[in-house]
């Protein structure tokens, strides 16, 4: 912990040092610019109007003076310097972009913002061209510039995280942030970047701060983060276990503590692509992630906002190892939403998708508790839940599994279907119920008639019990009416 805290303090000090250097560079460069026009035409004009060299930072650390060379004018275009000096110019332009501005007021610091925007555009072109191999000072400078511009603390959000009802919140600084994200993405994917050399700068601390940004309320930023994280995971194999563990921690905190996070859908989308690349047989670590993270994610109130990505991750696991189908069904039954009709409809759809790919052996492990729950859904007063449960019989694979195990399933479903046929209020549900009854009858008529006889016996017994209970209450009421009320005897009103 002491080692990590010292590293963190060093990172913070160096980032603030880089920011101060960038500010001094901006002051010296802009002191040569005329203030008559509110917005310069291009970065080329700025480079001709400013010729002061960048001050050497002798009072600071040696590493900073190495990262920010003082002999290269940062506003020079790359085409005006020889190839041997292009990397130094690249680092100088990176240092210029370490200054941050307030974008809530677009008219404030308009000249400085345009200078920085032009520098970012030139850096994007240079990195995309990929003509020079990046050195350690260049990698460090890019990481610090991204940290200064991107890593920030979001204000508390008082919005309800309940799916698609909320309007998206757009960051006014997004045009500027997008260029920084694009630069980081091109830098990571550049063939000129050596993964072994850069892994100590694109390290665990950098990855953790990057993951924190997924809580942004701006969907455009989350989309960029999703792409950056995916490329990081693909290029830096040494960081893959840490990335998976850190993502798991975010999910744990969301499920068991806060239930508030803006980027669960994007994180699950990244993890879905990670799962698709798992080697077979699956490691125990990955199976535990399915049971401890993906299954509990179904119980959150905001399930609708990331349900599609979640079911994709689960489906990837089942496709990789079909034996996990029974594990998934047991987990879904454990967290079944008995009081939320919308979530029940989603759960039934996911169960259908999982059961469709199960073998007969795996299906038999869960068929009894599963169809007990399906029977309850068939009898639901909410017509969408009942209708969705009856639609299961439109799936040929499920009908085939039911046919192979009809001795256990038909008695469970028969009572629910009979109650629907007699009492359900919705005409569509009634029609579907009659169709399913006919299908089960054609599947095994003898078993169907046996279940029908047993159901009638049970109904007769139930009616007899009800009649006996009514008679007993009638006798008690009659006896109570014959006995006078005296003293402080309690009387039921």
C-alpha positions in Angstrom: 0.0 0.0 0.0 2.9 2.4 0.7 4.4 1.6 -2.7 1.0 2.3 -4.4 0.5 5.6 -2.5 4.0 6.8 -3.3 3.4 6.0 -7.0 0.0 7.8 -6.9 1.6 10.9 -5.4 4.3 10.9 -8.0 1.7 10.6 -10.8 -0.3 13.5 -9.4 2.8 15.7 -9.0 4.0 14.9 -12.5 0.6 15.6 -14.0 0.3 19.0 -12.3 3.9 19.7 -13.4 3.0 19.0 -17.0 -0.1 21.1 -16.8 1.9 24.1 -15.4 4.5 23.7 -18.2 1.8 23.7 -20.8 0.3 26.9 -19.3 3.7 28.6 -19.4 4.1 27.6 -23.0 0.6 28.9 -23.8 1.4 32.3 -22.2 4.6 32.7 -24.0 3.1 31.7 -27.4 0.0 33.8 -27.0 1.9 36.8 -25.9 3.1 37.2 -29.5 -0.3 36.9 -31.0 -2.4 40.0 -31.9 -5.6 40.2 -29.9 -7.7 42.0 -32.6 -9.3 38.9 -34.1 -11.3 36.6 -31.8 -10.4 33.5 -33.8 -7.3 32.8 -35.9 -7.7 31.4 -39.4 -5.3 28.5 -39.0 -2.5 27.0 -37.0 0.0 28.0 -39.7 -0.6 31.7 -39.0 0.1 31.1 -35.4 3.3 29.4 -36.1 4.6 32.4 -38.1 3.5 34.9 -35.6 5.2 33.2 -32.6 8.9 32.6 -32.6 9.8 32.6 -28.9 11.5 29.3 -27.8 9.9 27.3 -25.1 11.6 28.0 -21.8 13.8 25.4 -20.3 12.5 24.0 -17.1 15.8 23.7 -15.2 14.0 24.1 -11.8 11.9 21.0 -12.4 12.8 17.3 -12.7 15.1 16.0 -15.3 12.3 13.7 -16.7 10.1 16.7 -17.5 12.8 18.6 -19.4 13.4 15.4 -21.4 9.7 15.1 -22.2 9.3 18.7 -23.1 12.3 19.7 -25.3 12.9 23.4 -25.2 14.4 23.7 -28.7 11.3 22.9 -30.8 8.7 25.5 -31.5 5.4 23.7 -30.8 3.3 25.6 -33.4 5.5 24.6 -36.3 3.8 22.2 -38.7 5.3 18.8 -39.0 6.1 19.3 -42.6 8.5 22.1 -41.8 10.9 20.0 -39.6 13.2 17.2 -40.7 12.3 13.6 -39.8 14.9 13.5 -37.0 13.1 16.3 -35.2 9.5 15.3 -35.8 9.3 13.3 -32.5 10.6 16.2 -30.5 7.9 18.4 -32.2 5.3 15.8 -31.4 6.2 15.9 -27.7 6.2 19.7 -27.7 2.7 19.8 -29.2 1.6 17.2 -26.7 2.9 19.5 -23.9 0.9 22.4 -25.4 -2.3 20.4 -25.0 -1.9 19.9 -21.3 -3.8 23.1 -20.6 -7.5 22.7 -19.8 -10.2 25.2 -20.3 -13.8 25.9 -19.2 -16.1 25.0 -22.0 -19.3 26.0 -20.3 -18.7 29.5 -21.7 -17.7 29.1 -25.4 -16.6 32.7 -25.7 -14.0 32.5 -23.0 -10.4 31.9 -24.0 -11.5 31.4 -27.6 -8.0 32.0 -29.1 -6.4 29.6 -26.7 -9.0 26.9 -27.3 -8.4 27.2 -31.1 -4.7 26.9 -30.7 -5.1 23.8 -28.7 -7.7 22.4 -31.2 -5.3 23.0 -34.1 -2.5 21.2 -32.2 -4.7 18.2 -31.5 -5.7 18.0 -35.1 -2.1 18.0 -36.2 -1.3 15.4 -33.6 -4.1 13.2 -34.9 -2.7 13.3 -38.4 0.8 12.6 -37.3 -0.2 9.6 -35.2 -2.5 8.3 -37.9 0.3 8.5 -40.5 2.6 6.3 -38.3 6.0 7.3 -39.7 8.0 7.5 -36.5 8.4 4.9 -33.7 7.4 6.4 -30.3 10.0 6.6 -27.6 9.4 6.4 -23.8 9.3 10.3 -23.4 6.6 10.4 -26.1 4.6 7.7 -24.5 4.8 9.3 -21.1 3.8 12.7 -22.6 0.7 11.3 -24.3 -0.4 9.4 -21.1 0.0 12.6 -19.0 -1.8 14.7 -21.6 -4.7 12.3 -21.7 -4.7 12.2 -17.9 -4.9 16.0 -17.6 -7.7 16.3 -20.1 -9.8 13.2 -19.6 -9.5 12.1 -16.0 -11.9 14.1 -13.9 -14.5 13.7 -11.1 -18.1 13.8 -12.2 -20.6 15.8 -10.1 -23.2 13.8 -8.2 -26.1 12.6 -10.4 -29.6 12.9 -9.0 -31.2 11.3 -12.0 -33.0 8.0 -11.7 -31.1 5.2 -13.4 -34.3 3.4 -14.7 -33.6 2.7 -18.3 -34.5 4.8 -21.3 -36.8 7.3 -19.7 -34.1 9.9 -19.0 -32.9 12.3 -21.7 -29.1 12.0 -22.3 -26.8 14.6 -20.9 -24.3 16.1 -23.3 -21.0 17.5 -22.1 -20.3 21.0 -23.6 -16.6 20.1 -23.8 -17.3 17.0 -26.0 -15.9 18.4 -29.3 -12.6 18.9 -27.4 -12.7 15.7 -25.5 -13.5 13.7 -28.6 -10.2 14.8 -30.2 -8.3 13.7 -27.1 -10.1 10.3 -27.2 -9.4 9.9 -30.9 -5.8 10.7 -30.3 -5.5 8.1 -27.5 -7.3 5.5 -29.6 -5.0 6.1 -32.6 -2.0 6.1 -30.3 -2.9 2.7 -28.7 -3.6 1.1 -32.1 -0.6 2.5 -33.8 2.0 0.0 -35.1 4.7 2.4 -34.0 3.8 1.9 -30.3 5.7 -0.9 -28.6 3.4 -2.7 -26.1 6.3 -4.0 -23.9 7.8 -0.6 -23.5 4.5 1.4 -23.0 2.9 -1.0 -20.5 4.5 0.8 -17.6 2.9 4.1 -18.6 -0.4 2.7 -19.7 -0.5 0.9 -16.4 -3.0 -0.2 -13.8 -3.5 3.3 -12.5 -4.3 4.6 -15.9 -6.7 1.8 -16.6 -8.6 2.3 -13.3 -9.0 6.0 -14.0 -10.2 5.1 -17.6 -12.8 2.7 -16.1 -14.0 5.4 -13.8 -15.0 7.5 -16.8 -17.6 5.0 -17.8 -19.9 6.6 -15.3 -20.1 9.6 -17.6 -23.7 10.7 -18.4 -22.7 11.6 -22.0 -23.4 8.5 -24.2 -20.9 9.7 -26.8 -18.1 9.6 -24.2 -19.1 6.1 -23.1 -19.0 4.9 -26.8 -15.5 6.2 -27.2 -14.4 4.7 -23.9 -15.8 1.3 -25.0 -13.6 1.3 -28.1 -10.5 2.5 -26.3 -10.9 -0.2 -23.6 -11.4 -2.9 -26.2 -8.2 -1.9 -28.0 -6.3 -1.7 -24.7 -7.4 -5.2 -23.8 -6.5 -6.5 -27.2 -3.0 -4.9 -27.3 -1.8 -5.4 -23.7 -2.1 -9.0 -22.8 -0.3 -8.5 -19.5 -3.2 -6.2 -18.4 -6.0 -8.5 -19.3 -6.5 -10.2 -15.9 -6.4 -6.8 -14.2 -9.0 -5.3 -16.6 -11.4 -8.2 -16.0 -11.0 -7.9 -12.3 -11.5 -4.2 -12.3 -14.6 -4.5 -14.4 -15.9 -7.2 -12.0 -15.4 -4.8 -9.1 -17.5 -2.2 -10.8 -20.3 -4.7 -11.4 -20.1 -5.9 -7.7 -20.4 -2.3 -6.5 -23.4 -1.7 -8.8 -25.3 -4.8 -7.8 -24.6 -5.0 -4.1 -24.2 -1.4 -3.1 -25.3 1.5 -5.3 -27.3 0.3 -8.2 -26.3 3.5 -9.9 -23.9 3.6 -12.8 -24.2 5.1 -16.3 -21.9 2.7 -18.2 -23.0 -0.8 -17.3 -24.3 -1.5 -20.8 -21.1 -0.4 -22.4 -19.0 -2.4 -20.0 -21.1 -5.5 -20.6 -20.7 -5.0 -24.4 -16.9 -4.9 -24.0 -17.1 -8.0 -21.8 -19.2 -9.8 -24.3 -16.4 -9.5 -26.9 -14.0 -10.7 -24.2 -16.0 -13.8 -23.5 -16.2 -14.6 -27.1 -12.4 -14.9 -27.1 -12.2 -17.3 -24.1 -10.4 -20.5 -24.8 -12.0 -23.9 -24.0 -12.4 -25.4 -21.6 -13.5 -22.4 -19.6 -11.4 -21.5 -16.5 -13.0 -21.7 -13.1 -12.4 -17.9 -12.8 -14.7 -17.3 -15.8 -17.4 -19.6 -14.5 -17.4 -17.8 -11.2 -17.8 -14.5 -13.0 -21.0 -15.9 -14.7 -22.5 -17.0 -11.3 -21.3 -14.1 -9.1 -21.6 -11.2 -11.5 -23.8 -11.8 -14.6 -26.6 -13.7 -12.8 -27.0 -11.1 -9.9 -27.0 -8.3 -12.5 -30.5 -9.5 -13.3 -32.0 -8.3 -10.0 -31.2 -4.6 -10.5 -34.2 -2.2 -11.0 -32.5 -0.7 -14.1 -32.2 -4.1 -15.9 -33.9 -2.7 -19.0 -31.1 -0.3 -19.7 -28.5 -3.1 -20.2 -30.6 -6.2 -20.7 -29.6 -6.8 -24.3 -25.9 -6.6 -23.5 -26.3 -8.9 -20.4 -28.2 -11.6 -22.3 -25.5 -11.5 -25.0 -22.8 -12.2 -22.4 -24.8 -15.0 -20.9 -25.4 -16.5 -24.3 -21.7 -16.4 -25.1 -21.0 -18.4 -22.0 -23.7 -21.0 -22.8 -22.5 -21.3 -26.4 -18.9 -21.9 -25.1 -20.0 -24.5 -22.6 -23.6 -25.8 -23.0 -23.5 -27.4 -19.5 -23.7 -23.9 -18.1 -27.3 -23.7 -19.3 -28.7 -25.3 -16.2 -26.6 -23.0 -14.0 -28.1 -20.0 -15.8 -31.7 -21.2 -15.4 -31.2 -21.9 -11.7 -29.8 -18.4 -11.3 -32.7 -16.8 -13.2 -35.2 -18.7 -11.0 -33.4 -17.5 -7.9 -33.8 -13.8 -8.9 -37.2 -14.1 -10.6 -39.1 -10.8 -10.4 -42.5 -11.9 -9.0 -43.8 -8.3 -8.6 -42.4 -6.7 -11.8 -44.3 -7.7 -14.9 -41.9 -6.0 -17.4 -38.9 -7.8 -15.9 -40.9 -11.1 -15.9 -41.4 -10.8 -19.7 -37.7 -10.2 -20.1 -36.8 -13.2 -18.0 -39.2 -15.5 -19.9 -37.5 -14.4 -23.1 -34.0 -15.1 -21.8 -35.1 -18.5 -20.4 -36.4 -19.4 -23.8 -33.1 -18.5 -25.4 -31.1 -20.5 -22.9 -33.4 -23.6 -22.9 -33.4 -23.6 -26.7 -29.7 -24.6 -26.7 -29.8 -27.1 -23.8 -29.4 -30.8 -24.2 -32.1 -33.2 -22.8 -29.8 -34.2 -19.9 -29.2 -30.6 -18.8 -32.9 -29.8 -19.3 -34.0 -32.5 -16.9 -31.9 -30.9 -14.1 -34.1 -27.8 -14.1 -37.4 -28.8 -15.8 -39.5 -29.2 -12.6 -38.7 -25.9 -10.9 -38.7 -24.1 -14.3 -42.2 -25.2 -15.3 -43.6 -24.6 -11.9 -42.5 -21.0 -12.5 -43.9 -21.0 -16.1 -47.2 -22.3 -14.7 -47.4 -19.3 -12.3 -46.6 -17.0 -15.2 -49.3 -18.6 -17.3 -51.8 -17.8 -14.6 -50.6 -14.2 -14.2 -53.3 -11.5 -14.2 -51.0 -9.4 -16.4 -51.9 -10.5 -19.9 -48.4 -9.8 -21.3 -46.7 -12.1 -18.8 -49.3 -14.9 -19.5 -49.1 -14.4 -23.2 -45.3 -14.5 -23.2 -45.3 -17.7 -21.2 -47.7 -19.4 -23.6 -45.6 -18.3 -26.5 -42.9 -20.8 -25.3 -45.0 -23.5 -27.1 -44.3 -21.7 -30.4 -40.6 -22.8 -30.1 -40.1 -26.2 -31.7 -37.0 -27.0 -29.7 -38.9 -26.4 -26.4 -41.9 -28.4 -27.5 -39.5 -31.2 -28.4 -37.9 -31.1 -24.9 -41.4 -31.1 -23.3 -42.5 -34.1 -25.4 -39.5 -36.1 -24.2 -40.3 -35.3 -20.6 -44.1 -35.0 -20.8 -44.7 -37.3 -17.8 -43.2 -34.7 -15.5 -44.2 -31.5 -17.3 -47.8 -32.1 -18.4 -49.2 -32.6 -14.9 -47.6 -29.3 -13.8 -49.0 -27.4 -16.7 -52.4 -29.0 -16.9 -53.8 -27.3 -13.8 -52.6 -23.9 -14.9 -54.0 -24.2 -18.4 -57.4 -25.4 -17.0 -57.6 -22.4 -14.6 -56.8 -20.0 -17.5 -59.4 -21.6 -19.7 -62.1 -21.1 -17.0 -61.2 -17.8 -15.5 -58.7 -15.6 -17.4 -60.1 -12.2 -18.5 -58.0 -11.7 -21.7 -59.4 -13.2 -24.9 -55.9 -13.5 -26.5 -54.7 -15.4 -23.5 -57.8 -17.7 -23.6 -57.1 -18.5 -27.3 -53.5 -19.3 -26.7 -54.4 -21.4 -23.7 -56.8 -23.5 -25.8 -54.2 -24.0 -28.5 -51.6 -25.2 -25.9 -54.2 -27.6 -24.4 -54.9 -29.0 -27.8 -51.2 -29.5 -28.5 -50.6 -31.3 -25.2 -53.6 -33.5 -25.9 -52.3 -34.5 -29.3 -48.8 -35.1 -27.8 -50.1 -37.8 -25.4 -53.9 -38.3 -25.2 -53.8 -41.0 -22.5 -51.6 -38.9 -20.2 -53.7 -35.8 -20.9 -56.9 -37.7 -19.9 -55.2 -39.0 -16.8 -54.2 -35.5 -15.8 -57.7 -34.3 -16.6 -59.2 -37.0 -14.2 -56.7 -36.2 -11.5 -57.5 -32.5 -11.9 -61.2 -33.1 -11.5 -60.5 -35.2 -8.3 -58.4 -32.4 -6.9 -61.1 -29.9 -7.7 -63.7 -32.1 -6.0 -61.5 -32.4 -2.9 -60.9 -28.7 -2.9 -64.6 -28.0 -3.1 -65.3 -30.5 -0.3 -62.7 -28.8 1.9 -64.3 -25.4 1.2 -67.8 -26.6 2.0 -66.6 -28.2 5.3 -64.9 -24.9 6.2 -68.1 -23.0 5.5 -70.1 -25.4 7.6 -67.7 -25.1 10.5 -67.9 -21.3 10.4 -71.7 -21.4 10.2 -71.8 -23.6 13.4 -69.4 -21.3 15.2 -71.5 -18.2 14.2 -74.7 -19.9 15.3 -73.2 -20.9 18.7 -71.8 -17.4 19.2 -75.2 -15.9 18.5 -76.9 -18.0 21.1 -74.5 -17.0 23.9 -75.2 -13.5 25.4 -72.4 -11.0 25.6 -71.5 -10.3 29.3 -68.8 -8.2 31.0 -65.9 -7.2 28.9 -66.1 -10.0 26.3 -64.6 -8.9 23.0 -67.0 -8.7 20.2 -66.0 -8.9 16.5 -67.6 -6.0 14.7 
